[in-house]
Amino acid sequence: ETGVTQSPTHLIKTRGQQVTLRCSSQSGHNTVSWYQQALGQGPQFIFQYYREEENGRGNFPPRFSGLQFPNYSSELNVNALELDDSALYLCASSLFRESSYEQYFGPGTRLTVT
Amino acid sequence: AQKVTQAQTEISVVEKEDVTLDCVYETRDTTYYLFWYKQPPSGELVFLIRRNSFDEQNEISGRYSWNFQKSTSSFNFTITASQVVDSAVYFCALSGTATSYDKVIFGPGTSLSVIP
């Protein structure tokens, strides 16, 4: 069992609203990434934070934004929700080393936009 | 452009059979990383392996083995003596640069069903 937690587990929002999803990192990990996974598809990379700075972003509009805190936990904010934003949102924390790599995913937040 | 193809959408095997999941990738980067992930019905993604593009050695971990062939741009995953608990969707993924390890591109996934 990993130490990555996400909240909330499920969420229902209305089109046009804003949402904040939260993720805690595995202890010792300094990088957090967020992914969107639509039903029946592979995850799509949203962005990555390393030591509180965004250092990589996928093809998502600016209304998807994030933060990483000094304890390496993270938030994903989505403004002006659209129906297509309905998906499972996964966060992953990781630690890069020269000779090894660790990555752990949280259980995800299921977002439904109506 | 980077792309990951998993041609097998769904595979069914009987328990104890061996099964190989195919993955073909495209990238122009000379340094890249390849990954395999497992997503069981519970939905939580599980990291299985990361392979550096400079390391073409095959790897074995218990019943799992991976065959990386740069010449054919493939990174196939074999499960030996499959078990019901192996039933899941498996994703192959590619990270294009050595400095953005997590900026991965996922394939569409292969759904594996192991029948008792």
Interface residues (C-beta under 8 A of the other chain):
Chain A: T31 S33 Q41 G42 P43 Q44 F45 Q48 N55 G56 G58 L88 L90 A92 S94 F96 Y101 E102 Q103 Y104 F105 G106 P107 G108
Chain B: S42 G43 E44 L45 V46 F47 R50 F91 A93 T99 S100 Y101 D102 K103 V104 I105 F106 G107 P108 G109
